[in-house]
Amino acid sequence: MSRRDSPRSGGGARRESADEVLERRYRRLLAWYPAAYRAGSPVHRLANVEVPLLIAHGELDERVNPKQSEELVQELRRLGGKTFEYLTYPTEAHGFLRVGPQLHFYRRLERFLDWYLI
């Protein structure tokens, strides 16, 4: 997006979402450093996980695409034998700001910790 097409200049162009900006930037870096990105991705190290996981994601998250947690869960299922709980919140973004989802998450977290740590 050129400066004259930016939303602030009134050019009328659609503003990129945070997710689109990050995806564009990281796609370029991924092409330059594929080994580093593969090594840093938790999806490629799930076989080594030996403890239960609680995965919670807001479906409106623009900072971390919800597809990333879906990919994580898909790989856990493919591996088999991994203990995990997967929670999604359709009304939440990168943080659980609404009272209902917050309470639900903290109750599930409490139960998860009680079950697996005590």
Backbone bond lengths (Angstrom), bond angles and torsions (degrees), N, CA, C in turn:
res aa  C-N    CA-C-N  psi(-1)  N-CA   C-N-CA  omega(-1)  CA-C   N-CA-C  phi
1 M - - - 1.450 - - 1.528 107.30 -
2 S 1.298 115.79 124.26 1.453 119.26 179.47 1.524 109.62 -79.23
3 R 1.305 115.06 164.96 1.460 120.10 -178.59 1.532 111.21 -60.26
4 R 1.333 116.92 -39.69 1.461 118.42 -177.31 1.525 111.87 -72.09
5 D 1.355 117.93 -18.80 1.459 121.45 178.16 1.519 112.47 -92.54
6 S 1.324 117.17 -0.15 1.460 119.17 -176.98 1.521 109.70 -67.33
7 P 1.327 117.64 151.22 1.457 121.82 179.32 1.526 113.22 -56.78
8 R 1.313 117.13 -30.52 1.461 120.17 -179.09 1.523 112.13 -69.89
9 S 1.339 117.13 -27.10 1.459 119.20 -177.67 1.516 112.34 -87.34
10 G 1.345 116.59 -5.80 1.457 119.23 179.35 1.515 112.60 79.18
11 G 1.328 118.68 17.00 1.459 122.70 -179.25 1.505 114.10 -69.00
12 G 1.331 117.53 -14.06 1.454 121.13 175.86 1.515 115.37 85.90
13 A 1.307 118.83 -3.16 1.462 120.55 179.47 1.526 110.06 -74.24
14 R 1.323 114.94 148.29 1.459 120.07 177.89 1.517 109.34 -69.88
15 R 1.305 116.33 136.12 1.466 121.66 178.75 1.522 109.35 -79.02
16 E 1.329 116.52 135.18 1.453 121.36 177.67 1.524 110.13 -67.09
17 S 1.316 116.13 141.75 1.461 119.32 174.56 1.526 108.41 -74.84
18 A 1.307 116.20 163.12 1.466 120.71 177.33 1.513 110.40 -57.93
19 D 1.327 116.92 -38.53 1.452 121.26 179.65 1.526 111.39 -63.29
20 E 1.326 116.69 -42.05 1.466 120.31 179.35 1.520 111.71 -65.48
21 V 1.318 117.27 -40.48 1.461 120.97 178.70 1.522 109.88 -62.88
22 L 1.331 115.95 -49.28 1.468 119.35 -179.91 1.520 111.46 -62.67
23 E 1.318 116.97 -42.72 1.463 119.92 -179.90 1.523 110.88 -60.31
24 R 1.316 116.73 -43.63 1.462 120.89 179.13 1.529 110.78 -62.51
25 R 1.321 116.61 -45.51 1.472 120.35 -179.74 1.520 111.45 -65.12
26 Y 1.334 116.21 -46.38 1.454 119.18 -176.00 1.520 112.74 -73.60
27 R 1.315 117.46 -27.93 1.464 119.78 176.48 1.528 109.51 -62.17
28 R 1.332 116.27 -40.98 1.464 120.55 178.17 1.529 110.23 -66.17
29 L 1.327 117.25 -46.54 1.465 120.24 179.57 1.524 111.22 -65.01
30 L 1.312 116.85 -37.79 1.458 120.77 177.92 1.521 110.84 -59.59
31 A 1.317 116.65 -38.81 1.467 120.24 178.15 1.523 111.12 -66.42
32 W 1.329 116.96 -33.08 1.462 120.33 -179.15 1.523 112.80 -80.48
33 Y 1.358 117.46 -34.58 1.463 121.76 -174.02 1.528 111.60 -131.77
34 P 1.315 119.18 60.59 1.470 119.78 -174.41 1.530 113.57 -62.80
35 A 1.306 118.50 -36.88 1.465 120.79 -178.42 1.527 111.03 -66.14
36 A 1.318 117.13 -39.21 1.467 120.83 -179.97 1.521 110.60 -65.99
37 Y 1.314 117.53 -41.54 1.461 120.08 179.99 1.516 111.56 -69.42
38 R 1.314 116.70 -38.34 1.467 119.45 177.85 1.525 109.72 -65.20
39 A 1.318 117.51 -42.18 1.467 121.46 -179.92 1.526 111.39 -65.81
40 G 1.321 117.37 -31.57 1.454 120.66 -178.38 1.517 114.74 -85.93
41 S 1.307 117.06 -8.02 1.463 120.30 -177.15 1.523 111.15 -83.32
42 P 1.332 117.56 125.50 1.465 119.55 179.73 1.533 112.91 -65.91
43 V 1.325 117.67 -23.04 1.463 120.72 -179.79 1.528 110.53 -59.70
44 H 1.317 116.75 -34.60 1.459 120.99 -176.67 1.530 113.11 -84.21
45 R 1.335 116.69 -0.16 1.472 119.65 179.18 1.521 112.17 -120.26
46 L 1.313 117.87 9.30 1.467 120.69 -176.19 1.525 113.31 -65.43
47 A 1.295 117.73 -25.07 1.466 119.88 178.21 1.524 110.91 -60.97
48 N 1.326 117.15 -26.00 1.468 121.74 -178.79 1.523 113.48 -85.84
49 V 1.315 118.10 -9.22 1.464 121.73 -177.67 1.523 109.38 -72.37
50 E 1.330 115.61 126.72 1.466 120.93 -178.03 1.518 112.80 -120.07
51 V 1.311 117.59 3.76 1.460 121.94 -179.05 1.528 109.38 -118.33
52 P 1.315 117.87 156.07 1.467 121.01 177.43 1.529 111.35 -63.38
53 L 1.312 116.27 146.24 1.461 122.52 179.15 1.521 110.32 -118.30
54 L 1.319 115.58 141.35 1.453 121.81 170.44 1.523 105.78 -113.77
55 I 1.329 115.94 117.00 1.457 121.84 -178.00 1.521 107.29 -113.98
56 A 1.326 116.80 121.78 1.465 121.68 179.89 1.519 108.12 -130.88
57 H 1.338 115.52 135.57 1.464 118.45 -175.80 1.518 110.44 -147.14
58 G 1.324 115.57 136.25 1.466 121.09 172.80 1.516 109.46 -81.39
59 E 1.308 117.34 129.93 1.457 121.32 -176.57 1.527 113.12 -71.09
60 L 1.333 117.88 -13.30 1.462 121.71 178.33 1.531 112.14 -100.19
61 D 1.322 116.85 12.34 1.460 122.38 -176.95 1.531 110.09 -64.05
62 E 1.336 116.29 123.17 1.458 121.24 176.03 1.523 112.11 -100.94
63 R 1.321 117.62 -9.54 1.463 120.41 179.17 1.518 111.23 -87.79
64 V 1.309 116.20 -43.42 1.466 121.54 177.08 1.523 105.87 -123.21
65 N 1.303 115.79 113.93 1.460 120.38 -177.08 1.529 109.48 -59.65
66 P 1.335 118.07 130.08 1.467 120.63 178.41 1.530 113.22 -56.16
67 K 1.307 117.45 -22.36 1.470 120.03 177.50 1.527 111.38 -62.63
68 Q 1.332 116.64 -24.09 1.464 119.16 178.35 1.524 111.17 -67.72
69 S 1.326 117.69 -41.47 1.467 118.44 177.61 1.521 110.26 -71.92
70 E 1.338 117.29 -33.61 1.471 120.15 175.93 1.524 110.50 -62.19
71 E 1.336 116.42 -40.72 1.465 121.06 178.01 1.536 110.49 -64.03
72 L 1.315 116.02 -40.48 1.466 121.48 177.94 1.532 110.11 -59.96
73 V 1.319 116.25 -48.37 1.468 121.54 -179.10 1.523 110.83 -65.16
74 Q 1.309 116.63 -40.96 1.470 120.39 178.85 1.533 110.51 -60.11
75 E 1.314 116.29 -41.80 1.467 119.71 179.37 1.530 111.44 -69.82
76 L 1.322 117.95 -37.39 1.461 120.53 175.93 1.531 110.30 -61.05
77 R 1.316 116.64 -41.99 1.468 120.61 178.46 1.523 111.04 -66.36
78 R 1.321 116.30 -40.57 1.466 120.16 179.07 1.523 111.44 -62.15
79 L 1.320 116.04 -41.33 1.458 120.88 179.99 1.525 111.17 -67.33
80 G 1.323 117.01 -36.36 1.461 121.53 -178.21 1.518 111.59 69.82
81 G 1.310 116.27 156.32 1.458 121.56 176.88 1.517 114.84 73.96
82 K 1.322 118.36 6.45 1.467 121.38 178.70 1.529 108.67 -98.92
83 T 1.325 115.87 136.25 1.459 120.84 178.51 1.517 108.72 -94.71
84 F 1.336 115.64 123.82 1.457 119.87 178.94 1.518 110.26 -156.83
85 E 1.327 113.98 156.78 1.457 121.92 171.18 1.519 106.37 -121.67
86 Y 1.330 116.17 139.36 1.454 121.85 -177.82 1.520 109.06 -124.40
87 L 1.316 116.00 119.09 1.453 122.23 -179.45 1.521 109.31 -119.36
88 T 1.328 116.58 135.31 1.455 120.19 172.88 1.519 108.44 -125.35
89 Y 1.315 114.74 149.49 1.458 121.50 -178.07 1.525 108.90 -127.17
90 P 1.334 117.29 104.19 1.463 121.04 -174.41 1.530 114.78 -63.91
91 T 1.314 118.58 -22.11 1.468 120.49 -177.51 1.522 113.15 -98.27
92 E 1.333 117.63 1.36 1.466 120.30 -172.93 1.522 112.09 -112.03
93 A 1.337 114.51 153.62 1.457 121.78 177.49 1.532 109.01 -104.16
94 H 1.330 117.43 -126.58 1.466 120.75 -174.67 1.525 113.23 -79.64
95 G 1.284 117.75 -9.09 1.457 122.40 175.31 1.509 107.88 -140.09
96 F 1.286 117.54 156.27 1.462 120.65 179.55 1.526 107.08 -93.50
97 L 1.324 115.99 96.17 1.460 121.17 -171.95 1.525 113.65 -97.56
98 R 1.310 117.64 -22.87 1.464 120.53 -179.51 1.525 109.20 -83.33
99 V 1.319 115.66 145.04 1.462 121.16 -174.26 1.528 111.61 -59.68
100 G 1.321 118.01 -46.56 1.464 120.73 -177.75 1.518 113.27 -57.47
101 P 1.348 118.38 -54.41 1.462 119.81 177.79 1.529 113.24 -63.16
102 Q 1.340 116.96 -35.85 1.472 119.52 177.66 1.523 110.63 -60.68
103 L 1.322 115.85 -49.89 1.466 119.56 -179.34 1.521 110.96 -61.19
104 H 1.333 116.33 -43.54 1.463 119.56 179.31 1.521 110.85 -60.24
105 F 1.351 116.32 -47.18 1.458 119.90 -179.41 1.528 111.30 -61.17
106 Y 1.330 117.58 -47.54 1.465 119.28 -177.36 1.524 112.33 -66.68
107 R 1.314 117.72 -32.77 1.473 119.91 174.31 1.518 110.73 -65.90
108 R 1.335 116.45 -42.92 1.462 119.76 178.64 1.527 111.01 -67.26
109 L 1.322 116.57 -38.79 1.459 120.53 177.30 1.522 110.64 -63.00
110 E 1.327 116.69 -45.05 1.461 120.65 178.39 1.529 110.75 -59.52
111 R 1.321 116.38 -45.51 1.462 120.47 178.72 1.526 111.12 -63.39
112 F 1.327 116.46 -42.76 1.462 121.75 179.40 1.529 110.68 -59.85
113 L 1.340 116.29 -49.66 1.464 120.06 -179.78 1.524 111.57 -65.65
114 D 1.324 116.78 -39.35 1.458 120.77 178.16 1.532 109.94 -62.30
115 W 1.300 115.90 -44.11 1.467 120.72 -176.59 1.531 112.29 -68.69
116 Y 1.330 116.85 -43.60 1.462 119.90 -171.35 1.523 115.02 -98.87
117 L 1.338 118.48 -16.47 1.464 119.12 -178.72 1.530 113.74 -107.75
118 I 1.325 116.74 -23.33 1.464 118.30 -175.61 1.510 110.56 -107.01
